[in-house]
């Protein structure tokens, strides 16, 4: 996160165990990895000057925002699936009712002509 301490390098809470500044606070140049401030020599040429509270809070906000967006998208997808399932079930019910009505109409029709049904 390129930061040091809670509010900066002067934060007493982020002093190392031997009273020095933690290595995470050292700003290392990529071109000068073997120069002053290299890991293990105990020296630090440059310190990160900003504290870690703001960058950490920004990162947490970003993670929460991304999570909320993913959960919102999943909830929307579930709602649309439930809606389409309900509409499909309703269409099936209407089709079943229509078939039943057509079957009843067929059963009401006489099998023979009305003349043949009369008694002589």
N, CA, C and O atoms as CSV, one atom per row, in Angstrom:
chain,resi,resn,atom,element,x,y,z
A,1,UNK,N,N,0.823,-1.195,0.000
A,1,UNK,CA,C,0.000,0.000,0.000
A,1,UNK,C,C,0.864,1.255,0.000
A,1,UNK,O,O,0.352,2.368,-0.126
A,2,UNK,N,N,2.162,1.075,0.140
A,2,UNK,CA,C,3.108,2.193,0.137
A,2,UNK,C,C,2.730,3.253,1.175
A,2,UNK,O,O,2.504,4.421,0.859
A,3,UNK,N,N,2.673,2.797,2.413
A,3,UNK,CA,C,2.325,3.688,3.512
A,3,UNK,C,C,3.130,3.270,4.737
A,3,UNK,O,O,3.821,2.251,4.729
A,4,UNK,N,N,3.025,4.081,5.789
A,4,UNK,CA,C,3.794,3.796,7.006
A,4,UNK,C,C,3.018,4.290,8.211
A,4,UNK,O,O,2.643,5.460,8.280
A,5,UNK,N,N,2.783,3.416,9.140
A,5,UNK,CA,C,2.090,3.787,10.372
A,5,UNK,C,C,0.636,4.119,10.135
A,5,UNK,O,O,0.147,4.079,9.005
A,6,UNK,N,N,-0.041,4.443,11.200
A,6,UNK,CA,C,-1.457,4.772,11.086
A,6,UNK,C,C,-1.659,6.115,10.397
A,6,UNK,O,O,-2.475,6.238,9.483
A,7,UNK,N,N,-0.907,7.124,10.843
A,7,UNK,CA,C,-1.043,8.459,10.255
A,7,UNK,C,C,0.243,8.927,9.606
A,7,UNK,O,O,0.275,10.010,9.021
A,8,UNK,N,N,1.286,8.151,9.692
A,8,UNK,CA,C,2.570,8.506,9.111
A,8,UNK,C,C,3.694,7.797,9.851
A,8,UNK,O,O,3.437,7.055,10.799
A,9,UNK,N,N,4.943,8.016,9.430
A,9,UNK,CA,C,6.068,7.328,10.066
A,9,UNK,C,C,6.256,7.688,11.533
A,9,UNK,O,O,6.902,6.943,12.271
A,10,UNK,N,N,5.712,8.796,11.961
A,10,UNK,CA,C,5.873,9.210,13.358
A,10,UNK,C,C,4.911,8.488,14.300
A,10,UNK,O,O,4.977,8.684,15.513
A,11,UNK,N,N,4.031,7.668,13.765
A,11,UNK,CA,C,3.073,6.955,14.625
A,11,UNK,C,C,3.812,6.044,15.586
A,11,UNK,O,O,4.586,5.180,15.174
A,12,UNK,N,N,3.573,6.241,16.831
A,12,UNK,CA,C,4.250,5.431,17.852
A,12,UNK,C,C,3.794,3.982,17.794
A,12,UNK,O,O,4.533,3.081,18.189
A,13,UNK,N,N,2.579,3.753,17.304
A,13,UNK,CA,C,2.033,2.396,17.271
A,13,UNK,C,C,2.767,1.527,16.261
A,13,UNK,O,O,2.704,0.301,16.357
A,14,UNK,N,N,3.464,2.123,15.295
A,14,UNK,CA,C,4.118,1.333,14.264
A,14,UNK,C,C,5.637,1.347,14.393
A,14,UNK,O,O,6.339,1.168,13.398
A,15,UNK,N,N,6.139,1.548,15.561
A,15,UNK,CA,C,7.586,1.443,15.781
A,15,UNK,C,C,7.945,-0.034,15.829
A,15,UNK,O,O,7.178,-0.845,16.348
A,16,UNK,N,N,9.068,-0.374,15.309
A,16,UNK,CA,C,9.524,-1.759,15.288
A,16,UNK,C,C,9.837,-2.267,16.682
A,16,UNK,O,O,9.849,-1.487,17.635
A,17,UNK,N,N,10.092,-3.574,16.820
A,17,UNK,CA,C,10.363,-4.145,18.139
A,17,UNK,C,C,11.659,-3.613,18.757
A,17,UNK,O,O,11.778,-3.549,19.980
A,18,UNK,N,N,12.610,-3.241,17.937
A,18,UNK,CA,C,13.871,-2.716,18.469
A,18,UNK,C,C,13.866,-1.197,18.529
A,18,UNK,O,O,14.908,-0.577,18.745
A,19,UNK,N,N,12.717,-0.605,18.341
A,19,UNK,CA,C,12.598,0.847,18.399
A,19,UNK,C,C,12.811,1.515,17.057
A,19,UNK,O,O,12.715,2.739,16.970
A,20,UNK,N,N,13.093,0.767,16.017
A,20,UNK,CA,C,13.283,1.339,14.690
A,20,UNK,C,C,11.993,1.336,13.891
A,20,UNK,O,O,10.946,0.886,14.358
A,21,UNK,N,N,12.095,1.841,12.692
A,21,UNK,CA,C,10.932,1.887,11.803
A,21,UNK,C,C,10.838,0.550,11.056
A,21,UNK,O,O,11.861,0.046,10.591
A,22,UNK,N,N,9.652,-0.034,10.931
A,22,UNK,CA,C,9.509,-1.315,10.221
A,22,UNK,C,C,9.954,-1.209,8.756
A,22,UNK,O,O,9.864,-0.140,8.151
A,23,UNK,N,N,10.424,-2.305,8.203
A,23,UNK,CA,C,10.894,-2.325,6.818
A,23,UNK,C,C,9.779,-1.984,5.826
A,23,UNK,O,O,10.063,-1.492,4.734
A,24,UNK,N,N,8.520,-2.235,6.185
A,24,UNK,CA,C,7.399,-1.906,5.295
A,24,UNK,C,C,7.304,-0.401,5.053
A,24,UNK,O,O,6.724,0.029,4.056
A,25,UNK,N,N,7.868,0.400,5.953
A,25,UNK,CA,C,7.823,1.854,5.803
A,25,UNK,C,C,8.873,2.373,4.826
A,25,UNK,O,O,8.777,3.511,4.365
A,26,UNK,N,N,9.870,1.557,4.505
A,26,UNK,CA,C,10.950,2.000,3.632
A,26,UNK,C,C,10.489,2.028,2.183
A,26,UNK,O,O,9.934,1.059,1.665
A,27,UNK,N,N,10.734,3.161,1.547
A,27,UNK,CA,C,10.440,3.297,0.119
A,27,UNK,C,C,11.700,2.927,-0.632
A,27,UNK,O,O,12.716,3.612,-0.521
A,28,UNK,N,N,11.643,1.855,-1.390
A,28,UNK,CA,C,12.808,1.385,-2.133
A,28,UNK,C,C,12.648,1.757,-3.594
A,28,UNK,O,O,11.570,1.606,-4.169
A,29,UNK,N,N,13.718,2.240,-4.184
A,29,UNK,CA,C,13.725,2.475,-5.625
A,29,UNK,C,C,13.900,1.144,-6.317
A,29,UNK,O,O,14.711,0.324,-5.887
A,30,UNK,N,N,13.169,0.920,-7.360
A,30,UNK,CA,C,13.282,-0.352,-8.078
A,30,UNK,C,C,14.643,-0.484,-8.764
A,30,UNK,O,O,15.164,-1.592,-8.898
A,31,UNK,N,N,15.216,0.629,-9.193
A,31,UNK,CA,C,16.511,0.584,-9.866
A,31,UNK,C,C,17.662,0.410,-8.884
A,31,UNK,O,O,18.742,-0.048,-9.258
A,32,UNK,N,N,17.425,0.779,-7.619
A,32,UNK,CA,C,18.494,0.765,-6.636
A,32,UNK,C,C,18.175,-0.224,-5.517
A,32,UNK,O,O,18.203,0.140,-4.341
A,33,UNK,N,N,17.873,-1.475,-5.877
A,33,UNK,CA,C,17.508,-2.466,-4.876
A,33,UNK,C,C,18.687,-2.840,-3.998
A,33,UNK,O,O,18.483,-3.247,-2.854
A,34,UNK,N,N,19.908,-2.719,-4.488
A,34,UNK,CA,C,21.083,-3.102,-3.712
A,34,UNK,C,C,21.696,-1.922,-2.962
A,34,UNK,O,O,22.641,-2.106,-2.195
A,35,UNK,N,N,21.183,-0.736,-3.169
A,35,UNK,CA,C,21.751,0.462,-2.537
A,35,UNK,C,C,21.239,0.638,-1.128
A,35,UNK,O,O,20.804,-0.310,-0.475
A,36,UNK,N,N,21.301,1.888,-0.673
A,36,UNK,CA,C,20.839,2.203,0.679
A,36,UNK,C,C,19.371,1.876,0.816
A,36,UNK,O,O,18.581,2.128,-0.093
A,37,UNK,N,N,19.013,1.323,1.938
A,37,UNK,CA,C,17.631,0.957,2.184
A,37,UNK,C,C,17.308,-0.438,1.707
A,37,UNK,O,O,16.140,-0.824,1.741
A,38,UNK,N,N,18.270,-1.208,1.269
A,38,UNK,CA,C,18.012,-2.584,0.855
A,38,UNK,C,C,17.669,-3.408,2.078
A,38,UNK,O,O,18.086,-3.094,3.192
A,39,UNK,N,N,16.920,-4.445,1.863
A,39,UNK,CA,C,16.474,-5.280,2.972
A,39,UNK,C,C,17.678,-5.886,3.688
A,39,UNK,O,O,18.603,-6.385,3.046
A,40,UNK,N,N,17.663,-5.842,4.986
A,40,UNK,CA,C,18.687,-6.498,5.772
A,40,UNK,C,C,19.819,-5.593,6.225
A,40,UNK,O,O,20.576,-5.991,7.111
A,41,UNK,N,N,19.978,-4.401,5.671
A,41,UNK,CA,C,21.111,-3.574,6.100
A,41,UNK,C,C,20.760,-2.677,7.279
A,41,UNK,O,O,21.647,-2.041,7.848
A,42,UNK,N,N,19.469,-2.610,7.664
A,42,UNK,CA,C,19.065,-1.830,8.826
A,42,UNK,C,C,18.928,-0.343,8.544
A,42,UNK,O,O,18.526,0.407,9.433
A,43,UNK,N,N,19.247,0.107,7.339
A,43,UNK,CA,C,19.133,1.520,6.981
A,43,UNK,C,C,17.944,1.731,6.063
A,43,UNK,O,O,17.540,0.831,5.327
A,44,UNK,N,N,17.398,2.915,6.116
A,44,UNK,CA,C,16.272,3.244,5.250
A,44,UNK,C,C,16.504,4.655,4.725
A,44,UNK,O,O,16.473,5.625,5.482
A,45,UNK,N,N,16.736,4.756,3.417
A,45,UNK,CA,C,17.045,6.059,2.830
A,45,UNK,C,C,15.813,6.947,2.727
A,45,UNK,O,O,15.891,8.152,2.968
A,46,UNK,N,N,14.664,6.349,2.366
A,46,UNK,CA,C,13.428,7.128,2.195
A,46,UNK,C,C,12.277,6.390,2.881
A,46,UNK,O,O,12.204,5.162,2.868
A,47,UNK,N,N,11.395,7.168,3.472
A,47,UNK,CA,C,10.209,6.602,4.129
A,47,UNK,C,C,8.957,6.972,3.345
A,47,UNK,O,O,8.884,8.031,2.722
A,48,UNK,N,N,7.975,6.079,3.390
A,48,UNK,CA,C,6.645,6.460,2.887
A,48,UNK,C,C,6.101,7.488,3.865
A,48,UNK,O,O,6.159,7.282,5.077
A,49,UNK,N,N,5.584,8.570,3.362
A,49,UNK,CA,C,5.171,9.659,4.246
A,49,UNK,C,C,3.703,9.619,4.627
A,49,UNK,O,O,3.311,10.226,5.623
A,50,UNK,N,N,2.897,8.929,3.869
A,50,UNK,CA,C,1.466,8.919,4.220
A,50,UNK,C,C,1.162,7.745,5.144
A,50,UNK,O,O,1.842,6.719,5.127
A,51,UNK,N,N,0.129,7.928,5.944
A,51,UNK,CA,C,-0.304,6.885,6.862
A,51,UNK,C,C,-1.100,5.805,6.147
A,51,UNK,O,O,-1.481,5.970,4.988
A,52,UNK,N,N,-1.346,4.714,6.830
A,52,UNK,CA,C,-2.019,3.556,6.221
A,52,UNK,C,C,-3.527,3.529,6.448
A,52,UNK,O,O,-4.215,2.701,5.852
A,53,UNK,N,N,-4.060,4.410,7.291
A,53,UNK,CA,C,-5.490,4.368,7.595
A,53,UNK,C,C,-6.324,4.667,6.345
A,53,UNK,O,O,-7.254,3.923,6.033
A,54,UNK,N,N,-6.006,5.726,5.645
A,54,UNK,CA,C,-6.792,6.123,4.470
A,54,UNK,C,C,-6.683,5.087,3.344
A,54,UNK,O,O,-7.714,4.692,2.800
A,55,UNK,N,N,-5.471,4.626,2.969
A,55,UNK,CA,C,-5.402,3.605,1.920
A,55,UNK,C,C,-6.086,2.292,2.309
A,55,UNK,O,O,-6.709,1.645,1.467
A,56,UNK,N,N,-5.971,1.900,3.574
A,56,UNK,CA,C,-6.629,0.673,4.022
A,56,UNK,C,C,-8.149,0.833,3.969
A,56,UNK,O,O,-8.857,-0.080,3.543
A,57,UNK,N,N,-8.644,1.978,4.396
A,57,UNK,CA,C,-10.088,2.226,4.333
A,57,UNK,C,C,-10.572,2.256,2.883
A,57,UNK,O,O,-11.648,1.745,2.575
A,58,UNK,N,N,-9.777,2.855,1.996
A,58,UNK,CA,C,-10.146,2.878,0.573
A,58,UNK,C,C,-10.203,1.461,0.000
A,58,UNK,O,O,-11.105,1.132,-0.770
A,59,UNK,N,N,-9.240,0.634,0.378
A,59,UNK,CA,C,-9.230,-0.739,-0.120
A,59,UNK,C,C,-10.429,-1.526,0.404
A,59,UNK,O,O,-11.049,-2.284,-0.342
A,60,UNK,N,N,-10.760,-1.346,1.693
A,60,UNK,CA,C,-11.930,-2.027,2.265
A,60,UNK,C,C,-13.199,-1.554,1.567
A,60,UNK,O,O,-14.067,-2.369,1.254
A,61,UNK,N,N,-13.322,-0.258,1.320
A,61,UNK,CA,C,-14.495,0.265,0.606
A,61,UNK,C,C,-14.610,-0.341,-0.785
A,61,UNK,O,O,-15.704,-0.697,-1.222
A,62,UNK,N,N,-13.478,-0.461,-1.483
A,62,UNK,CA,C,-13.494,-1.031,-2.834
A,62,UNK,C,C,-13.939,-2.485,-2.809
A,62,UNK,O,O,-14.711,-2.916,-3.666
A,63,UNK,N,N,-13.454,-3.245,-1.829
A,63,UNK,CA,C,-13.850,-4.658,-1.717
A,63,UNK,C,C,-15.337,-4.763,-1.399
A,63,UNK,O,O,-16.041,-5.585,-1.984
A,64,UNK,N,N,-15.811,-3.945,-0.486
A,64,UNK,CA,C,-17.230,-3.962,-0.129
A,64,UNK,C,C,-18.106,-3.529,-1.305
A,64,UNK,O,O,-19.169,-4.108,-1.533
A,65,UNK,N,N,-17.667,-2.521,-2.047
A,65,UNK,CA,C,-18.426,-2.055,-3.204
A,65,UNK,C,C,-18.512,-3.153,-4.263
A,65,UNK,O,O,-19.576,-3.391,-4.834
A,66,UNK,N,N,-17.384,-3.820,-4.520
A,66,UNK,CA,C,-17.394,-4.902,-5.509
A,66,UNK,C,C,-18.276,-6.060,-5.052
A,66,UNK,O,O,-18.999,-6.657,-5.850
A,67,UNK,N,N,-18.207,-6.367,-3.765
A,67,UNK,CA,C,-19.052,-7.429,-3.223
A,67,UNK,C,C,-20.532,-7.077,-3.307
A,67,UNK,O,O,-21.362,-7.923,-3.642
A,68,UNK,N,N,-20.854,-5.833,-3.004
A,68,UNK,CA,C,-22.250,-5.390,-3.086
A,68,UNK,C,C,-22.747,-5.439,-4.529
A,68,UNK,O,O,-23.892,-5.813,-4.782
A,69,UNK,N,N,-21.895,-5.065,-5.460
A,69,UNK,CA,C,-22.292,-5.108,-6.873
A,69,UNK,C,C,-22.530,-6.553,-7.316
A,69,UNK,O,O,-23.495,-6.839,-8.024
A,70,UNK,N,N,-21.655,-7.452,-6.902
A,70,UNK,CA,C,-21.831,-8.866,-7.270
A,70,UNK,C,C,-23.087,-9.440,-6.637
A,70,UNK,O,O,-23.833,-10.167,-7.293
A,71,UNK,N,N,-23.332,-9.123,-5.367
A,71,UNK,CA,C,-24.533,-9.628,-4.700
A,71,UNK,C,C,-25.800,-9.013,-5.289
A,71,UNK,O,O,-26.817,-9.693,-5.420
A,72,UNK,N,N,-25.741,-7.744,-5.640
A,72,UNK,CA,C,-26.894,-7.098,-6.274
A,72,UNK,C,C,-27.199,-7.728,-7.624
A,72,UNK,O,O,-28.361,-7.953,-7.964
A,73,UNK,N,N,-26.148,-8.012,-8.393
A,73,UNK,CA,C,-26.343,-8.678,-9.689
A,73,UNK,C,C,-26.930,-10.072,-9.518
A,73,UNK,O,O,-27.806,-10.481,-10.280
A,74,UNK,N,N,-26.446,-10.801,-8.517
A,74,UNK,CA,C,-26.976,-12.148,-8.263
A,74,UNK,C,C,-28.441,-12.075,-7.827
A,74,UNK,O,O,-29.251,-12.902,-8.245
A,75,UNK,N,N,-28.781,-11.106,-7.002
A,75,UNK,CA,C,-30.164,-10.948,-6.561
A,75,UNK,C,C,-31.074,-10.602,-7.738
A,75,UNK,O,O,-32.186,-11.120,-7.837
A,76,UNK,N,N,-30.610,-9.740,-8.619
A,76,UNK,CA,C,-31.385,-9.382,-9.806
A,76,UNK,C,C,-31.583,-10.601,-10.702
A,76,UNK,O,O,-32.678,-10.820,-11.219
A,77,UNK,N,N,-30.545,-11.381,-10.883
A,77,UNK,CA,C,-30.645,-12.591,-11.697
A,77,UNK,C,C,-31.628,-13.583,-11.089
A,77,UNK,O,O,-32.422,-14.187,-11.810
A,78,UNK,N,N,-31.584,-13.758,-9.772
A,78,UNK,CA,C,-32.534,-14.666,-9.112
A,78,UNK,C,C,-33.968,-14.166,-9.267
A,78,UNK,O,O,-34.880,-14.959,-9.499
A,79,UNK,N,N,-34.169,-12.859,-9.141
A,79,UNK,CA,C,-35.508,-12.302,-9.306
A,79,UNK,C,C,-36.027,-12.549,-10.719
A,79,UNK,O,O,-37.179,-12.942,-10.903
A,80,UNK,N,N,-35.171,-12.315,-11.717
A,80,UNK,CA,C,-35.596,-12.531,-13.104
A,80,UNK,C,C,-35.894,-14.003,-13.376
A,80,UNK,O,O,-36.831,-14.319,-14.110
A,81,UNK,N,N,-35.114,-14.895,-12.798
A,81,UNK,CA,C,-35.386,-16.331,-12.959
A,81,UNK,C,C,-36.711,-16.708,-12.298
A,81,UNK,O,O,-37.493,-17.467,-12.870
A,82,UNK,N,N,-36.967,-16.190,-11.109
A,82,UNK,CA,C,-38.227,-16.478,-10.427
A,82,UNK,C,C,-39.414,-15.919,-11.213
A,82,UNK,O,O,-40.451,-16.573,-11.323
A,83,UNK,N,N,-39.262,-14.722,-11.753
A,83,UNK,CA,C,-40.325,-14.109,-12.542
A,83,UNK,C,C,-40.608,-14.921,-13.806
A,83,UNK,O,O,-41.765,-15.180,-14.136
A,84,UNK,N,N,-39.547,-15.321,-14.511
A,84,UNK,CA,C,-39.768,-16.106,-15.735
A,84,UNK,C,C,-40.364,-17.470,-15.414
A,84,UNK,O,O,-41.168,-17.981,-16.193
A,85,UNK,N,N,-39.992,-18.072,-14.288
A,85,UNK,CA,C,-40.575,-19.349,-13.878
A,85,UNK,C,C,-42.056,-19.180,-13.573
A,85,UNK,O,O,-42.865,-20.024,-13.959
A,86,UNK,N,N,-42.420,-18.107,-12.889
A,86,UNK,CA,C,-43.830,-17.863,-12.572
A,86,UNK,C,C,-44.643,-17.629,-13.847
A,86,UNK,O,O,-45.756,-18.139,-13.980
A,87,UNK,N,N,-44.089,-16.864,-14.778
A,87,UNK,CA,C,-44.801,-16.617,-16.036
A,87,UNK,C,C,-44.955,-17.903,-16.848
A,87,UNK,O,O,-45.999,-18.128,-17.461
A,88,UNK,N,N,-43.923,-18.746,-16.856
A,88,UNK,CA,C,-43.990,-20.010,-17.580
A,88,UNK,C,C,-45.023,-20.938,-16.936
A,88,UNK,O,O,-45.786,-21.596,-17.644
A,89,UNK,N,N,-45.056,-20.996,-15.610
A,89,UNK,CA,C,-46.044,-21.831,-14.917
A,89,UNK,C,C,-47.453,-21.342,-15.208
A,89,UNK,O,O,-48.360,-22.153,-15.396
A,90,UNK,N,N,-47.651,-20.032,-15.247
A,90,UNK,CA,C,-48.969,-19.486,-15.570
A,90,UNK,C,C,-49.377,-19.847,-16.992
A,90,UNK,O,O,-50.533,-20.192,-17.235
A,91,UNK,N,N,-48.444,-19.771,-17.927
A,91,UNK,CA,C,-48.753,-20.145,-19.312
A,91,UNK,C,C,-49.115,-21.625,-19.409
A,91,UNK,O,O,-50.022,-21.995,-20.155
A,92,UNK,N,N,-48.410,-22.472,-18.658
A,92,UNK,CA,C,-48.750,-23.903,-18.658
A,92,UNK,C,C,-50.143,-24.148,-18.088
A,92,UNK,O,O,-50.884,-24.985,-18.603
A,93,UNK,N,N,-50.505,-23.426,-17.030
A,93,UNK,CA,C,-51.845,-23.572,-16.453
A,93,UNK,C,C,-52.920,-23.161,-17.453
A,93,UNK,O,O,-53.936,-23.838,-17.610
A,94,UNK,N,N,-52.673,-22.031,-18.128
A,94,UNK,CA,C,-53.658,-21.574,-19.118
A,94,UNK,C,C,-53.794,-22.585,-20.257
A,94,UNK,O,O,-54.902,-22.850,-20.722
A,95,UNK,N,N,-52.689,-23.142,-20.701
A,95,UNK,CA,C,-52.729,-24.137,-21.774
A,95,UNK,C,C,-53.467,-25.394,-21.324
A,95,UNK,O,O,-54.246,-25.959,-22.092
A,96,UNK,N,N,-53.235,-25.835,-20.102
A,96,UNK,CA,C,-53.935,-27.008,-19.567
A,96,UNK,C,C,-55.440,-26.746,-19.479
A,96,UNK,O,O,-56.250,-27.603,-19.831
A,97,UNK,N,N,-55.805,-25.546,-19.002
A,97,UNK,CA,C,-57.221,-25.183,-18.897
A,97,UNK,C,C,-57.868,-25.153,-20.286
A,97,UNK,O,O,-58.997,-25.610,-20.461
A,98,UNK,N,N,-57.146,-24.615,-21.267
A,98,UNK,CA,C,-57.664,-24.542,-22.632
A,98,UNK,C,C,-57.866,-25.942,-23.214
A,98,UNK,O,O,-58.877,-26.195,-23.869
A,99,UNK,N,N,-56.929,-26.844,-22.987
A,99,UNK,CA,C,-57.076,-28.221,-23.462
A,99,UNK,C,C,-58.250,-28.914,-22.804
A,99,UNK,O,O,-58.978,-29.670,-23.447
A,100,UNK,N,N,-58.431,-28.653,-21.517
A,100,UNK,CA,C,-59.538,-29.264,-20.792
A,100,UNK,C,C,-60.872,-28.767,-21.345
A,100,UNK,O,O,-61.804,-29.552,-21.517
A,101,UNK,N,N,-60.967,-27.473,-21.623
A,101,UNK,CA,C,-62.198,-26.915,-22.195
A,101,UNK,C,C,-62.464,-27.505,-23.577
A,101,UNK,O,O,-63.612,-27.816,-23.894
A,102,UNK,N,N,-61.438,-27.665,-24.401
A,102,UNK,CA,C,-61.617,-28.273,-25.718
A,102,UNK,C,C,-62.059,-29.722,-25.604
A,102,UNK,O,O,-62.873,-30.187,-26.402
A,103,UNK,N,N,-61.534,-30.435,-24.623
A,103,UNK,CA,C,-61.936,-31.828,-24.401
A,103,UNK,C,C,-63.394,-31.893,-23.980
A,103,UNK,O,O,-64.126,-32.774,-24.431
A,104,UNK,N,N,-63.827,-30.979,-23.126
A,104,UNK,CA,C,-65.221,-30.955,-22.695
A,104,UNK,C,C,-66.155,-30.639,-23.859
A,104,UNK,O,O,-67.240,-31.214,-23.952
A,105,UNK,N,N,-65.753,-29.745,-24.736
A,105,UNK,CA,C,-66.564,-29.406,-25.908
A,105,UNK,C,C,-66.691,-30.631,-26.809
A,105,UNK,O,O,-67.773,-30.888,-27.337
A,106,UNK,N,N,-65.635,-31.377,-26.993
A,106,UNK,CA,C,-65.684,-32.576,-27.825
A,106,UNK,C,C,-66.607,-33.619,-27.217
A,106,UNK,O,O,-67.317,-34.316,-27.943
A,107,UNK,N,N,-66.606,-33.735,-25.891
A,107,UNK,CA,C,-67.463,-34.714,-25.228
A,107,UNK,C,C,-68.930,-34.313,-25.301
A,107,UNK,O,O,-69.795,-35.189,-25.316
A,108,UNK,N,N,-69.238,-33.032,-25.346
A,108,UNK,CA,C,-70.623,-32.573,-25.426
A,108,UNK,C,C,-71.225,-32.791,-26.804
A,108,UNK,O,O,-72.450,-32.857,-26.915
A,109,UNK,N,N,-70.447,-32.903,-27.833
A,109,UNK,CA,C,-70.970,-33.108,-29.177
A,109,UNK,C,C,-71.568,-34.507,-29.262
A,109,UNK,O,O,-70.971,-35.472,-28.783
A,110,UNK,N,N,-72.723,-34.615,-29.859
A,110,UNK,CA,C,-73.297,-35.948,-30.032
A,110,UNK,C,C,-72.489,-36.730,-31.067
A,110,UNK,O,O,-71.956,-36.165,-32.022
A,111,UNK,N,N,-72.417,-38.003,-30.856
A,111,UNK,CA,C,-71.675,-38.850,-31.759
A,111,UNK,C,C,-72.433,-39.088,-33.058
A,111,UNK,O,O,-71.835,-39.309,-34.111
A,112,UNK,N,N,-73.781,-39.036,-32.962
A,112,UNK,CA,C,-74.596,-39.236,-34.163
A,112,UNK,C,C,-75.386,-37.984,-34.462
A,112,UNK,O,O,-75.440,-37.058,-33.653
A,113,UNK,N,N,-75.966,-37.965,-35.567
A,113,UNK,CA,C,-76.766,-36.795,-35.944
A,113,UNK,C,C,-78.019,-36.745,-35.097
A,113,UNK,O,O,-78.442,-37.776,-34.574
A,114,UNK,N,N,-78.631,-35.570,-34.942
A,114,UNK,CA,C,-79.835,-35.441,-34.112
A,114,UNK,C,C,-81.014,-36.255,-34.664
A,114,UNK,O,O,-81.887,-36.664,-33.898
A,115,UNK,N,N,-81.049,-36.486,-35.932
A,115,UNK,CA,C,-82.159,-37.254,-36.507
A,115,UNK,C,C,-82.114,-38.695,-36.009
A,115,UNK,O,O,-83.151,-39.289,-35.715
A,116,UNK,N,N,-80.927,-39.246,-35.917
A,116,UNK,CA,C,-80.784,-40.611,-35.461
A,116,UNK,C,C,-81.072,-40.753,-33.971
A,116,UNK,O,O,-81.416,-41.839,-33.505
A,117,UNK,N,N,-80.936,-39.675,-33.233
A,117,UNK,CA,C,-81.193,-39.744,-31.789
A,117,UNK,C,C,-82.686,-39.683,-31.480
A,117,UNK,O,O,-83.080,-39.984,-30.353
A,118,UNK,N,N,-83.525,-39.305,-32.435
A,118,UNK,CA,C,-84.973,-39.214,-32.185
A,118,UNK,C,C,-85.576,-40.623,-32.161
A,118,UNK,O,O,-85.131,-41.531,-32.864
A,119,UNK,N,N,-86.557,-40.757,-31.362
A,119,UNK,CA,C,-87.261,-42.054,-31.295
A,119,UNK,C,C,-88.360,-42.052,-32.314
A,119,UNK,O,O,-89.055,-41.051,-32.483
A,120,UNK,N,N,-88.527,-43.160,-32.999
A,120,UNK,CA,C,-89.599,-43.285,-34.007
A,120,UNK,C,C,-90.807,-43.909,-33.419
A,120,UNK,O,O,-91.806,-44.094,-34.114
